[in-house]
Amino acid sequence: MRKILILLLLLLSISLLFAETNDDAMKSQNISGFVDDISFLYVTPYKFDTFADNGYEGINLDYNDTSNTYSSLIKPSAIHEPGIVIANFSLLSTFIEHAKARVDVAVSLTITHDKLCHTTDHTEDGKLEYELAIGYKANGVGDDVFNFCLSTESDSNNKIVLNLNALDTGNHMVSIQDGNIYFRFANGVAPSVVGQYQSRITFVLEGR
């Protein structure tokens, strides 16, 4: 957010400079600027946000429903399988200027999520654990890599952390284009309360 704010202020300064030079044929002006590394993260909207069935929005979570198109994708799996794609994400992070200055910088992407919670039933029956997964190909090279995590209320495996420095192949930059975000119920979870559920997924891209 700090880099975006600096960019907006720089554009404003340029606009003021042009406005001040309209009256005189020639005028000197000192301009300050910088070149810095880039950190960019974009997450697409939820793919099933406008889908509605029987008055409910989103995915049919009843994987025992024989008419459920997504049953096989969302029901628990004994092994890590991604599930159903619910959104995509892209990021770009460069370390070029830091490398020139011989300054080490640690950049990471952390992904967490809450349990699926019933919008009106706040008992434990209305809270459903699920497995979030991401699938991505760093720098467009190799096979897709998958990472999995449970919700923040889990005692372990409750977040995904990508060390972007470790994904650097030597050119001081990391790019992920159109990575997938997946949903699947965790083992032992079976929805029992009828109604609407929602969950929040958080992406944090930070450098130190």
C-alpha positions in Angstrom: 0.0 0.0 0.0 2.9 2.4 0.7 4.3 2.0 -2.8 0.9 2.7 -4.3 0.5 5.9 -2.2 4.0 7.1 -3.3 3.1 6.6 -7.0 -0.1 8.6 -6.7 1.7 11.5 -5.0 4.3 11.5 -7.8 1.6 11.8 -10.5 0.0 14.7 -8.6 3.4 16.5 -8.5 3.8 16.1 -12.2 0.4 17.6 -12.9 1.2 20.6 -10.8 4.5 21.1 -12.6 2.8 21.3 -16.0 0.3 23.8 -14.6 3.0 26.1 -13.4 5.0 26.3 -16.6 2.2 27.6 -18.8 2.9 31.3 -18.2 6.6 31.5 -18.9 8.6 30.5 -22.1 11.3 28.8 -20.0 11.5 27.9 -16.3 13.8 25.6 -14.4 12.4 23.0 -12.0 14.1 20.5 -9.7 12.4 17.1 -9.9 12.9 14.3 -7.3 12.2 10.7 -8.1 13.1 7.1 -7.4 13.3 3.6 -8.9 12.2 0.8 -6.7 11.2 -2.8 -6.7 7.6 -3.8 -7.4 5.1 -5.9 -5.3 1.8 -6.6 -7.0 -1.0 -8.9 -5.9 -4.4 -9.4 -7.5 -7.2 -11.8 -6.5 -10.3 -12.2 -8.7 -13.8 -12.1 -7.3 -15.4 -15.3 -6.0 -16.5 -17.3 -9.1 -19.9 -18.4 -7.7 -21.0 -15.1 -6.2 -24.0 -14.6 -8.4 -25.1 -18.3 -8.6 -28.4 -18.9 -6.7 -30.5 -22.0 -6.2 -33.6 -22.3 -4.0 -32.9 -18.8 -2.7 -29.3 -19.5 -1.7 -26.1 -18.1 -3.2 -22.9 -19.9 -3.9 -22.1 -23.6 -4.1 -24.4 -26.4 -3.1 -22.5 -27.7 0.0 -24.5 -30.9 0.3 -22.2 -33.4 -1.3 -24.6 -36.2 -0.6 -27.1 -34.6 -2.9 -27.1 -36.8 -6.1 -28.1 -33.7 -8.2 -25.1 -31.7 -6.9 -22.8 -31.1 -9.9 -19.8 -30.4 -7.7 -20.2 -33.2 -5.2 -17.1 -35.1 -6.2 -15.0 -31.9 -6.0 -16.1 -30.6 -2.6 -16.5 -33.8 -0.5 -13.6 -34.8 1.8 -10.7 -36.7 0.3 -8.4 -39.1 2.1 -5.4 -37.5 0.3 -4.7 -33.9 -0.6 -6.7 -33.1 -3.7 -7.4 -29.5 -4.7 -11.2 -29.4 -5.0 -13.2 -26.9 -6.8 -11.7 -23.6 -8.2 -13.4 -20.7 -6.5 -11.1 -17.8 -7.6 -7.7 -17.0 -9.1 -4.7 -14.9 -8.0 -1.7 -13.3 -9.7 1.4 -11.7 -8.2 4.7 -10.1 -9.2 7.5 -9.3 -6.9 11.0 -8.0 -7.9 14.2 -7.7 -6.0 16.3 -6.1 -8.7 17.1 -2.8 -7.1 17.7 -4.4 -3.7 20.1 -6.8 -5.3 22.0 -3.9 -6.9 22.3 -2.2 -3.5 23.3 -5.5 -1.9 20.3 -5.2 0.5 18.5 -8.4 1.5 14.7 -8.2 1.5 12.4 -11.0 2.5 9.0 -11.1 0.6 6.2 -13.5 1.5 2.6 -14.3 0.7 0.5 -15.5 3.6 -3.0 -17.0 3.0 -5.5 -17.8 5.8 -9.2 -18.5 6.0 -12.0 -18.7 8.5 -14.3 -21.7 8.9 -17.5 -21.7 6.8 -20.1 -20.1 9.2 -23.9 -20.3 9.0 -25.3 -16.8 8.7 -27.8 -17.2 11.5 -26.9 -20.4 13.4 -23.8 -19.6 15.4 -23.5 -22.9 17.2 -20.7 -25.3 16.5 -23.0 -27.2 14.1 -23.1 -24.1 12.0 -19.3 -24.0 11.7 -17.7 -26.1 9.0 -14.0 -26.8 8.6 -12.7 -26.9 5.1 -9.4 -27.3 3.2 -8.2 -24.3 1.2 -5.7 -25.0 -1.5 -3.7 -23.0 -4.1 -2.2 -24.2 -7.3 0.4 -22.2 -9.1 3.4 -22.3 -11.5 6.2 -19.9 -10.4 7.7 -17.9 -13.3 5.8 -20.0 -15.8 8.2 -22.9 -15.3 7.7 -26.6 -14.4 4.6 -28.3 -13.1 1.9 -26.8 -10.9 2.7 -26.7 -7.2 -0.1 -27.2 -4.6 -0.3 -26.0 -1.0 -3.0 -26.8 1.4 -4.3 -25.4 4.8 -7.1 -25.7 7.2 -8.8 -22.7 8.9 -7.2 -20.3 11.4 -9.0 -22.2 14.2 -7.1 -25.4 13.5 -4.2 -26.3 15.8 -1.8 -26.9 13.0 -1.6 -26.4 9.2 -3.7 -23.2 9.6 -2.0 -21.1 6.9 -0.2 -21.1 3.6 3.1 -19.2 3.5 5.0 -18.7 0.2 8.6 -17.6 0.6 8.9 -15.6 -2.7 12.7 -15.3 -2.3 13.0 -19.1 -2.5 11.0 -19.0 -5.8 13.5 -16.6 -7.4 15.3 -18.5 -10.2 18.3 -16.0 -10.3 16.8 -13.0 -12.2 15.6 -11.3 -8.9 11.9 -11.5 -9.6 9.0 -13.9 -9.0 5.8 -14.1 -11.1 2.7 -16.1 -10.6 0.0 -15.7 -13.3 -3.6 -17.0 -12.8 -2.9 -19.3 -9.9 -6.0 -21.2 -8.7 -7.7 -21.1 -5.4 -9.5 -24.3 -4.4 -12.2 -25.3 -1.9 -12.9 -28.8 -0.4 -14.4 -30.0 2.9 -11.9 -31.3 5.5 -12.0 -35.0 6.5 -14.9 -35.8 8.9 -17.0 -32.8 8.0 -20.6 -33.2 6.8 -23.0 -30.2 6.6 -26.0 -30.8 8.8 -27.7 -27.3 9.2 -29.7 -26.0 6.2 -29.1 -22.5 5.2 -26.5 -19.9 3.9 -22.8 -20.2 4.8 -19.9 -17.8 4.3 -16.2 -17.6 4.8 -13.4 -15.1 4.6 -10.0 -15.8 2.9 -7.2 -13.3 3.5 -4.1 -12.7 1.3 -1.2 -10.8 2.8 1.8 -9.8 0.6 4.6 -8.3 2.7 8.3 -7.5 2.5 10.8 -7.0 5.3 
